[in-house]
Amino acid sequence: MKIGFVGAAYLAQAYSKHLLRSGHSVVFSNRRGPESLANLMSAFGTQASAASVEAAAEADVVVLALPWTQLRSLQQRNIDWSGRIVVDATNALLSYAPDFRRADLGGRTSSEIVADMLPGARIVKTLNTLYYKVLERDPAEAGGRRVMFLSGDDEKAKKVVSAILSSTGFCPVDLGGLAEGGRIQQFGAPLAGPNLLAL
Ligand SMILES: NC(=O)c1ccc[n+]([C@@H]2O[C@H](COP(=O)([O-])OP(=O)(O)OC[C@H]3O[C@@H](n4cnc5c(N)ncnc54)[C@H](OP(=O)(O)O)[C@@H]3O)[C@@H](O)[C@H]2O)c1
């Protein structure tokens, strides 16, 4: 499949290595535009390309891999999100290390808020729970497969994303919908962070 990334930094690069190794193609996009990704393209090979955010959003599955604080900028773009499978890999943080200041979500889950921002998108929350240095490691370890949690309200979209996770060597574990699953896998929750293997 073709996977588009909005954001081309640590998270996007870490998971793209698995996608490319598993025969998928990837389209990276960022804020500064495709020319700024030339060095990355030479490192990632012919199945990787750089494009505008709008073009990356045309891929079979789109991964949100940009800062939480930048998500609203997507609403200014000329993108029709309806029907698109969108992986929300973001963590709702206002700042990163060392203070990791969390956004006020008003009691909702971060992915429910993302779903409201991108009307019609079929949101699947995943890829957010592991530090990128763990994510980029071979998911086959100690005779098991690294667990990747996911949640979402669209069962078909979750199946597609689960199949992609499996194809890249991870063990997908479905936590339910965005409200209940999202709550236990988003930043600060019990399932955000643990590096688990399914044996
Ligand atoms: N790093 C991790 O270990 C990790 C783990 C789990 C989840 N996450 C989450 O994954 C997301 C990505 O994290 P990250 O550490 O890879 O990088 P990041 O520092 O959060 O994001 C940087 C990337 O986002 C792009 N970007 C910024 N604003 C944008 C905009 N308005 N439109 C399009 N692209 C934009 C940047 O492009 P430019 O360079 O052009 O500005 C750059 O490619 C975050 O939400 C983070 O919380 C990260």
The ligand as an SDF file (V2000), in Angstrom:
LIG
                    3D

 48 52  0  0  0  0  0  0  0  0999 V2000
    9.3120   11.1600   18.5880 N   0  0  0  0  0  0  0  0  0  0  0  0
    8.7270   10.1350   19.2260 C   0  0  0  0  0  0  0  0  0  0  0  0
    9.3990    9.2670   19.8300 O   0  0  0  0  0  0  0  0  0  0  0  0
    7.2320   10.0020   19.2060 C   0  0  0  0  0  0  0  0  0  0  0  0
    6.6520    8.8570   19.7460 C   0  0  0  0  0  0  0  0  0  0  0  0
    5.2680    8.7120   19.7340 C   0  0  0  0  0  0  0  0  0  0  0  0
    4.4760    9.7190   19.2010 C   0  0  0  0  0  0  0  0  0  0  0  0
    5.0630   10.8470   18.7070 N   0  0  0  0  0  0  0  0  0  0  0  0
    4.1980   11.8980   18.1620 C   0  0  0  0  0  0  0  0  0  0  0  0
    4.3620   11.8770   16.7480 O   0  0  0  0  0  0  0  0  0  0  0  0
    4.2630   13.2000   16.2370 C   0  0  0  0  0  0  0  0  0  0  0  0
    5.5530   13.4660   15.4620 C   0  0  0  0  0  0  0  0  0  0  0  0
    6.6350   13.5020   16.3810 O   0  0  0  0  0  0  0  0  0  0  0  0
    8.1480   13.6240   15.9040 P   0  0  0  0  0  0  0  0  0  0  0  0
    8.9640   13.4970   17.1440 O   0  0  0  0  0  0  0  0  0  0  0  0
    8.4070   12.7150   14.7670 O   0  0  0  0  0  0  0  0  0  0  0  0
    8.2930   15.0780   15.3200 O   0  0  0  0  0  0  0  0  0  0  0  0
    7.7130   16.5210   15.6670 P   0  0  0  0  0  0  0  0  0  0  0  0
    8.8320   17.3660   16.1240 O   0  0  0  0  0  0  0  0  0  0  0  0
    6.5120   16.4290   16.5270 O   0  0  0  0  0  0  0  0  0  0  0  0
    7.2240   16.9860   14.2090 O   0  0  0  0  0  0  0  0  0  0  0  0
    8.1340   17.4560   13.2710 C   0  0  0  0  0  0  0  0  0  0  0  0
    7.6140   17.1580   11.8800 C   0  0  0  0  0  0  0  0  0  0  0  0
    6.3060   17.7180   11.6870 O   0  0  0  0  0  0  0  0  0  0  0  0
    6.3400   18.5800   10.5580 C   0  0  0  0  0  0  0  0  0  0  0  0
    5.3880   19.6530   10.7130 N   0  0  0  0  0  0  0  0  0  0  0  0
    5.3750   20.6040   11.6910 C   0  0  0  0  0  0  0  0  0  0  0  0
    4.3560   21.4420   11.4950 N   0  0  0  0  0  0  0  0  0  0  0  0
    3.7180   21.0200   10.3700 C   0  0  0  0  0  0  0  0  0  0  0  0
    2.6110   21.5030    9.6470 C   0  0  0  0  0  0  0  0  0  0  0  0
    1.9100   22.5620   10.0450 N   0  0  0  0  0  0  0  0  0  0  0  0
    2.2480   20.8390    8.5240 N   0  0  0  0  0  0  0  0  0  0  0  0
    2.9370   19.7560    8.0970 C   0  0  0  0  0  0  0  0  0  0  0  0
    4.0070   19.2470    8.7450 N   0  0  0  0  0  0  0  0  0  0  0  0
    4.3920   19.8780    9.8690 C   0  0  0  0  0  0  0  0  0  0  0  0
    7.7590   19.0970   10.5360 C   0  0  0  0  0  0  0  0  0  0  0  0
    8.0360   19.6560    9.2880 O   0  0  0  0  0  0  0  0  0  0  0  0
    9.1360   20.8390    9.1530 P   0  0  0  0  0  0  0  0  0  0  0  0
   10.4300   20.1880    9.4770 O   0  0  0  0  0  0  0  0  0  0  0  0
    9.0020   21.2750    7.7310 O   0  0  0  0  0  0  0  0  0  0  0  0
    8.7400   21.8950   10.1540 O   0  0  0  0  0  0  0  0  0  0  0  0
    8.5220   17.8210   10.8390 C   0  0  0  0  0  0  0  0  0  0  0  0
    8.6200   16.9910    9.7130 O   0  0  0  0  0  0  0  0  0  0  0  0
    4.0460   14.1320   17.4370 C   0  0  0  0  0  0  0  0  0  0  0  0
    2.6790   14.4140   17.5900 O   0  0  0  0  0  0  0  0  0  0  0  0
    4.5560   13.3030   18.6160 C   0  0  0  0  0  0  0  0  0  0  0  0
    3.9100   13.6370   19.8360 O   0  0  0  0  0  0  0  0  0  0  0  0
    6.4140   10.9970   18.6750 C   0  0  0  0  0  0  0  0  0  0  0  0
  1  2  1  0
  2  3  2  0
  2  4  1  0
  4  5  1  0
  4 48  2  0
  5  6  2  0
  6  7  1  0
  7  8  2  0
  8  9  1  0
  8 48  1  0
  9 10  1  0
  9 46  1  0
 10 11  1  0
 11 12  1  0
 11 44  1  0
 12 13  1  0
 13 14  1  0
 14 15  2  0
 14 16  1  0
 14 17  1  0
 17 18  1  0
 18 19  2  0
 18 20  1  0
 18 21  1  0
 21 22  1  0
 22 23  1  0
 23 24  1  0
 23 42  1  0
 24 25  1  0
 25 26  1  0
 25 36  1  0
 26 27  1  0
 26 35  1  0
 27 28  2  0
 28 29  1  0
 29 30  1  0
 29 35  2  0
 30 31  1  0
 30 32  2  0
 32 33  1  0
 33 34  2  0
 34 35  1  0
 36 37  1  0
 36 42  1  0
 37 38  1  0
 38 39  2  0
 38 40  1  0
 38 41  1  0
 42 43  1  0
 44 45  1  0
 44 46  1  0
 46 47  1  0
M  CHG  2   8   1  16  -1
M  END
$$$$
